[in-house]
Amino acid sequence: MPCVSAIVPNYNRAGLIGATITNLLTQTKPPDEIIVVDDGSTDGSVDVVRSFGPRIQLIQQYNQGPGAARNAGLQLATGKYIQFQDSDDLLSLNKLESQSELLERTGADIAFSPWAHVFIEHSAVHFQTCVLQQELPPDSVSLACWILRGWSTTFQSLLFRREFLSYVGCYDTDVKFGEDTEFFFRLVGKTPRVAFTGAPLTLYRVDSQNRLSHERGLPQQRRNLDWAVCLDRMREHQSRARVPVDRITQAIFRTSIRKHLRYVKHVDASVAPYLQRLTAEAKKSPAAWLALIELWLRIVERLRLMRSGFRWLSAYRAGGADRRQLALIRELGFSVVPPHS
């Protein structure tokens, strides 16, 4: 079986990092190496990590954000395949085995599988909505175009071929919000070979305080500015790398830029150039046309909700949890509160 490296960035997760490490160690095919990158924790997280002994490689660095933490882990990783795992999320016990077998069998660069936003309270899992990525996004447009249309995924649900990650590069380290989507866009812009298995399930906690990205601690304006930077870098990469984009996708992307610029205020000089470029990009299409696109997107979302009960973009392949997925959660030792829309 090929070597799997798990990279776990951590920031002030003393209450949960132990459960996350245990979850990795009890996989049916545990990682061959687990690298925890502590991003300047002050809450005793390091002591929890050290309690697992030499099975865990611990890196300590001053607080630099999630991108820098993952980059540090990637520099040390030796596995053929890479599992990014946040310090508070959980994988079904068959996740690494099923996805590594899939990559080995198909030669793909990225393995996709279902995932879900959940609340975990008193050993019970509550679904926030449904299970996402029950299948790969429709191939009517490319993965890069789906991202420009508003789709993304959680990296924990994926398994990567390390050689492919090395080919693409590293995370940007100057933003603490949106860095995953920007990096993901660069990844899929290289047209990776992708494969899908519905066997495992990733649980993404939505009730965690102080996630590594500090989303709850970041002021809203800082988040808005970081996302503007990421939008501009996606725009620049699409142009420089000549990522093929159809006219509808381009219009939707410009609509999202135009919409986001409404929320950005009190800009400092370091961010102003990004906003100027985004403004110029949005103006490449008539304002009335983009307003019409925005209205159309709202109508489509409302119709999707009425028809399926889910607001999620079709690329998410949203659906209710099936019996097998509920059984995977119970294998982790949780009771399950039935999902709702």
N, C-alpha and C positions, 0 to 999 in steps of 0.2 A: 504494500500500500504506500502511495507517495507521501512525502513529508508535508505536514501542514503546520504553518506558523500562525499563532493567534496574537494579534496586537491589541492591547487594551489600554487606551489612554485613561487617566484617572485624575479627577480633581475633587477633593473633599467628599469622597464617597465611602467613608469608613463604615457606614451602616449597610452598604450593599455590595461593595467590591468583593467581599468574601463569598457571597452567594454567586456572584458572576464567575469567579475563579472556579468554585466548586462545580458550577454548571459546565464549564469547559473540561474539567478533569473527569467528569462522569459521562462524557459523551461515549457513544458506542465505539467511536474511533477518536480518542482524545488527541489534541494537538501534540505534535512532536516537540514543540517548544511554545511556551506562553511568555510573552514579553509585556510586562506592565510598565507603562511610562507615566510616572507620577509628575503632574504638571504644577508642582509647587503647593501641594496640599498642606493644610495647617490643622487637620482634624484627627490625626492618628491613622489615616489611611495606610501610610507606609508600614506601620506596625502590623496591620492586618495582613498586608501582602507578604511581609517577611515571615509571618507565622506559618506559611505554607512551605517554607524551606527552599531547598535548591531546585525544586520543580519549577519555580517561577524566576525568570530573569527580571530584575527590577532596575529601571533607569529613573533617576531623579534629576529634574531640571527645574529652573525657576519658571514661574508662570509665563507661558508664551502662547497659550491657546491651543485648540484642538489640532489645527493643521501641523504645527511644529511637533506636537506630541506624536502624531501618526508618522510623520517623516522620520523622527528619531527611531521609532520602532522598525520602520522599513529598512533603515540602514543596517540594523543588526540581524534582521530576519534571514534565515537560510532555507526556509521551506520552499518547496516547489509551488505550493498554493498558499494564499494569504487570506486569513479571516480577520477582518476588522470587527472588533466587538467593543461597544461602549460599556462603561463600568457599571451600568445599572440594568442592562437588558439581558434577556435570556433566550437560549436556543432550545428547540426540541432536541432530545438526546440523540436523534439520528441525523442531525443536520450535517455535521462534518463528514460523516461516513457516506451519506447519500450524495452529497455534492462533489466530494473528491472523486468518488467512483464515476460520477457523470462526466467530470472534466477529463478524467483519464480515458474514459471510453470514447468520448466524442472529439477530444482534442480542442474543445472550446476554451476561450479565454476567460469567460465570466459565466458562472452558474447562477441562475435566478430561481427563487422559490417564494412561496407565500409569506406574508407577514401581517401583523395586526397591531394597531394602537390599543393598549390595554391599561386599565387601572388594576393594581394588585394591592389588595387590602385583606389582612387577616387570613392569609393563605387562600384567598379566592381571587380568581381572575374575572374582571368585568371588561367586556369589549366596549370600547368607545363607540365604534360603529360596526365594522365588518372585517372580513379578511381581504387584504389587498394582494394583487399580483397572483391571482389564481391561475393565470396563464401569462405568457409573454404578451407585450403590447401588440396590437394589430400591426401587420406588416404593410399596411396601406401607406404609411410614411416611415421614415427611418427613426431609430431611437433618438438621434440628435434632434430631429424635427419635433418629436414628442416632447423633449425637454423644453424646447423653445415655445411649445404650446402650453406648458405648465405642468408637465409630468416630471416626477423624479422618483427616487426610491430610497430606502434606508440601506446603508452599506452593510449593516449587520446581516441582512438577509441574503447577501451575495457571497460568493467565494471566487477569488481572483487567481489567475495564473500569475505568479510573481514576475516572470519574464515579460509579460505584457505590461504590468505596472511600471517596470523599469524602462520600458520603451516610451511610455507616456510622460513620466516625470514625477514631480512631487506636488504636494498641496501648497497653495499659497498660504503664507503665514501672517499676513498683515490684516486679515479680517477674522472675526470670530463668529460670524453669522453668514450662512449661505455658502461656506467654503466647500461643503460636500457637493452641492449641485454644480458649482463651477468646475470642480475637479471631474465630476461625473460627465459633464458635457465634453471636456477634453478627452476623456476615455472613449466615449461612444463615437466621438468625431473621428477616431482612428478605425472605425468600422470593425470592432472586435467580433470574433466568433462567439456567439452566445448559445446557451442551452438552458433548458428548463426542466425541473423536477418538482412535482407537487408533493413529494414525500415529507419534507420537513416543514417547520413553522417557526418563525422568529417573533418573539414578543417584545414589542417596543413600548417601554413604560412612558406614559404621558403624565404621570403624577409625581415624577421625581423632581426634587428641588435641586437647584444648582448643578444642572447637567454640565458636562465638561465644556460645552460651548458657551456656558454662562448665559443661556438665552433668557432665563428669568431674571438674571442680574443685570443684563445689558439694558441701558435706557432705550426706549423705543426709537428715539432719533438715531442712536448709534446703530441699531439694527437696520433702520432704513438706509443709512449711509453705506453700511457694509453691503447690503443687497444691491444698491446702486453700483458699487464697485464691481460686484460679481456680474451683474447684467452687462456692464461695459466690457468686461473681459471675455464674456461669452460672445458678445457682438464682435470683438476684435479677433477672437480665435476663429469664429465662423468665416470672417472675411479673409484673414491671413492664410488659414489652412484650406480655404475654398470648400468648406463643408457644404454639400448640396442642400439647398433649402427651397422648397416650393413657395409659390406666391401667397397661398393662404397662410402657411406657417409664418412667413415674413410679416404679413399683416397682423397676425395674432401677437407675434413677439413685439412689434412696434406698439401695438395697443397696450400690452402689459407694461412697456417702458413708459408710455404716456401716462398711464394710470398711476404707476409708482412715483413718478416725479411730483405728483400732487402732494405726496406725504413727506417730501424732503424739505426741511426748513433749516435756517440758521447754519448755512454751509461754511466750513472753514476753507482756507485757501488750498489745502492739500487735496480736498475732494472735488473742488470746483471743476477741474478739467474733465473728470469722469462725467459729471452732470452736463457739461457743455457738449460732450460727444454724444451722450444719450439723447439730449434735446435735438441735436442735429439729425440723429438717426430717426427719431419719431417724425420729424418734419419732412422726411422723404416721402411720406404718404399724406394725403390731404386730411386735415383734422376731422372733417365731416365723415370721411370714409372710416377712420379709426373709431369715431364715436358710434358709427353704425355697427362695426365689428364688435365693439364692447356690448352693445345692446343685444346683438345676436347671440353672443356667448352667454349672457344672462338668461335669455330665453331657452337656449339649449340646455343649460344647467337645470332650469326649472322643469323642463320636459323630462329630463333624465331622472330627476327626483320623483316625479309623478309616475313614471313608467316602471322604474326599478326600485325605488325607495332609497337610492344612493345618489349623492351629489358628485361622486368622484368621476373625473375624466375617464373616458372609455379605456385609455391606456392602462389604467390601474386594474382593470379586470376584477372589479370588486364583487364580492358575493358573500353570502352567509357562511359561517363555519360549518363544515360537514362533520360527520361522526368521527372520522379518522383524525381530523384536526383537534376536535375536542378531546379525543383519547390521548393525543400527544401532550396536551396541557395537563391532563390528569397524571400522566407518567412523570411529570415534573413535581408532583406532590400537591397540586392545587385543585380545589374544586372550581367549577365553572359556572358563572352566571351567564345565561343564554345571551347571545349578541342581539342587538337591536339596530334599527336603521337610524 
